[in-house]
C-alpha cells in the first residue's frame, strides 16, 4: 500500500491482510507468485474515508490488528537527540513488531525498528515517519509528521534570547536594575538589551 506519490505506507503478505490507514487516497498493489515462479501484478487506487479508517472491531479469524494512535500535531525533536513514537497496543495482547522509515519528501533518510528514533546525523527540517506495526498475522500503518530543530532553537525557528539589563550615567555603567541618581542629582537612564545568539 502506498501514497499517490509512490511512497510506501505498509506491506503485508498472505491470503488475508489487514492494515489500518488514515483517511486519504492510496494505491494498493498485489503481487501473486505461483509455485512454478510465474507471477501476476494488479494495482488499484482506493480512497479511505473517515468512517472506515481505523474502524474498531475489524478482525480476521478473531484476531485484531495492532492499534497505532493517530496524531493531529507533528512530533518534535532536537537534532542529535531522539524522538519517541506514540505507544502502539494490540487488543489481543499479541507481541508487536514496530518498523519505521524516516523520510524527507520522497527520500528515505533512515529506517529501523522499535518505538524510539535517534536523530543523530539528522539535519534540522521537516520529515515524515511511515510506521508499521505487526502482530505476526495483521499489520497496521500510520504516517506521522516530524519537525527537527537545531539545539537551542525552538520548533518555531526562534533562538532563545539572552536578556541583559543595566544602568548608565555620566559615571559609567552599574549592575543595578533600577535607575539611580548620579552625583549631579539628575536621574540616570535605564536600558534593556535583548541579544539573539
FENZIDA-V353047 format. One record per residue. N is the residue number from 0. RES is the residue in one letter. OMEGA is omega in degrees with one decimal (* if undefined). BURIAL is I if it has 24 or more other C-alpha atoms within 12 Angstrom, else O. Layout:
# FENZIDA-V353047
n | res | omega | burial
N | RES | OMEGA | BURIAL
N | RES | OMEGA | BURIAL
This chain:
# FENZIDA-V353047
n | res | omega | burial
0 | X | -178.9 | I
1 | X | 174.8 | I
2 | X | 178.0 | I
3 | X | 178.8 | O
4 | X | -178.2 | O
5 | X | 177.8 | O
6 | X | -179.3 | I
7 | X | 179.2 | I
8 | X | -178.2 | I
9 | X | 173.6 | I
10 | X | 176.9 | I
11 | X | 178.3 | I
12 | X | 177.3 | O
13 | X | -179.6 | O
14 | X | 178.8 | O
15 | X | 177.6 | O
16 | X | 179.1 | I
17 | X | 176.7 | I
18 | X | 177.4 | I
19 | X | -176.5 | I
20 | X | 171.5 | I
21 | X | 177.1 | I
22 | X | 178.1 | O
23 | X | 179.9 | O
24 | X | 180.0 | O
25 | X | 170.6 | I
26 | X | 179.4 | I
27 | X | 178.1 | I
28 | X | 179.9 | I
29 | X | 177.2 | O
30 | X | 178.3 | O
31 | X | 178.6 | O
32 | X | -180.0 | O
33 | X | -174.2 | O
34 | X | 179.3 | O
35 | X | 177.2 | O
36 | X | 176.2 | O
37 | X | -179.3 | O
38 | X | 176.5 | O
39 | X | -178.2 | O
40 | X | 174.4 | O
41 | X | -179.7 | O
42 | X | -177.5 | O
43 | X | 173.7 | O
44 | X | 179.5 | O
45 | X | 175.1 | O
46 | X | 177.1 | O
47 | X | 178.9 | O
48 | X | -173.0 | O
49 | X | -179.6 | O
50 | X | -179.6 | O
51 | X | -177.5 | O
52 | X | 176.8 | I
53 | X | -177.9 | I
54 | X | -179.1 | O
55 | X | 178.4 | O
56 | X | 178.6 | O
57 | X | -177.6 | O
58 | X | 176.0 | O
59 | X | -178.0 | O
60 | X | 178.3 | O
61 | X | -179.8 | O
62 | X | 178.5 | I
63 | X | 179.5 | I
64 | X | 175.4 | I
65 | X | 179.6 | I
66 | X | 176.9 | I
67 | X | -179.7 | I
68 | X | 175.6 | I
69 | X | -178.3 | I
70 | X | 176.0 | O
71 | X | -178.3 | O
72 | X | 178.5 | O
73 | X | 167.3 | O
74 | X | 179.9 | I
75 | X | 178.3 | I
76 | X | 179.9 | I
77 | X | 179.3 | I
78 | X | -178.8 | I
79 | X | 179.7 | O
80 | X | 178.0 | O
81 | X | 177.2 | O
82 | X | 178.8 | I
83 | X | 175.7 | O
84 | X | 174.6 | I
85 | X | -177.2 | I
86 | X | 177.6 | O
87 | X | 179.7 | I
88 | X | 175.5 | I
89 | X | -177.4 | I
90 | X | -177.7 | O
91 | X | -178.7 | O
92 | X | 179.8 | O
93 | X | 173.4 | O
94 | X | -174.5 | O
95 | X | 171.9 | I
96 | X | -178.9 | I
97 | X | 175.4 | I
98 | X | -178.5 | I
99 | X | 174.1 | I
100 | X | 176.0 | I
101 | X | -174.4 | I
102 | X | 169.4 | I
103 | X | -170.8 | I
104 | X | 179.3 | O
105 | X | -175.8 | O
106 | X | 173.5 | O
107 | X | 179.1 | O
108 | X | 177.1 | I
109 | X | 178.9 | O
110 | X | -179.5 | O
111 | X | -178.7 | O
112 | X | 178.1 | O
113 | X | -173.8 | O
114 | X | -179.8 | I
115 | X | 180.0 | I
116 | X | 175.7 | I
117 | X | 178.0 | I
118 | X | 174.4 | I
119 | X | -180.0 | O
120 | X | 174.6 | O
121 | X | -178.2 | I
122 | X | 175.2 | O
123 | X | -179.9 | I
124 | X | -179.7 | I
125 | X | -176.1 | I
126 | X | 168.8 | I
127 | X | 178.7 | I
128 | X | 175.1 | I
129 | X | -175.3 | I
130 | X | 171.4 | I
131 | X | 177.8 | I
132 | X | -178.6 | I
133 | X | 178.0 | I
134 | X | -179.6 | I
135 | X | 177.9 | I
136 | X | -179.8 | I
137 | X | -177.4 | I
138 | X | 172.3 | I
139 | X | -178.4 | I
140 | X | 175.6 | I
141 | X | 175.1 | I
142 | X | 176.9 | I
143 | X | 172.5 | I
144 | X | -177.3 | I
145 | X | 172.6 | I
146 | X | 178.4 | I
147 | X | 179.7 | I
148 | X | 175.1 | I
149 | X | 177.9 | I
150 | X | 179.2 | O
151 | X | 179.5 | O
152 | X | -180.0 | O
153 | X | -179.9 | O
154 | X | 178.5 | O
155 | X | 176.2 | O
156 | X | -179.0 | O
157 | X | 174.5 | O
158 | X | 175.9 | O
159 | X | -175.6 | O
160 | X | 172.3 | O
161 | X | -177.6 | O
162 | X | 174.3 | O
163 | X | -176.0 | O
164 | X | 178.7 | O
165 | X | -179.3 | O
166 | X | 176.3 | I
167 | X | 172.1 | O
168 | X | -176.6 | O
169 | X | -179.6 | O
170 | X | -178.6 | O
171 | X | -176.6 | O
172 | X | 175.4 | O
173 | X | -178.2 | O
174 | X | -177.8 | O
175 | X | 179.9 | O
176 | X | 179.4 | O
177 | X | 178.3 | O
178 | X | 179.6 | O
179 | X | 176.3 | I
180 | X | 175.7 | O
181 | X | -175.8 | O
182 | X | -177.7 | O
183 | X | 177.3 | O
184 | X | 179.1 | O
185 | X | -177.0 | O
186 | X | 177.7 | O
187 | X | 178.9 | I
188 | X | 178.0 | O
189 | X | -179.9 | O
190 | X | 176.7 | O
191 | X | -177.5 | O
192 | X | 174.7 | O
193 | X | -178.0 | O
194 | X | 176.2 | O
195 | X | -179.2 | O
196 | X | * | O
